[in-house]
């Protein structure tokens, strides 16, 4: 299972690098990546990460949690994060979801 999760993590990381406005580091993590989506939100003129989550779900069908679901941002923090889980998603589902995000964020209007 560890080998499979590492493979899924690597696929997700590779795909996230192709999504406009998404940034993350490759870490030894459990089953998710924290992705900085500040640039993507700025492009969409959004300041609330929950509004971003809802918009993306509505426009692409891709669901994810925000950092706010798991922790409280620091008082002076300006960056926005989402959490992309890969524990239950097969490689083709990861690629499909990332492709939908990429397509939407390349041409959101």
ZICORWO-V444110 format. One record per helix or strand of 2 or more residues. SS is the DSSP state (H for helix, E for strand). FROM is the first residue (numbers start at 0). LEN is the number of residues. Records with the same first field share a line. If there is no record, write none. Layout:
SS=FROM-LEN, FROM-LEN
//
This chain:
H=1-15, 37-6, 48-12, 66-3, 90-16
E=31-5, 64-2, 80-5
//
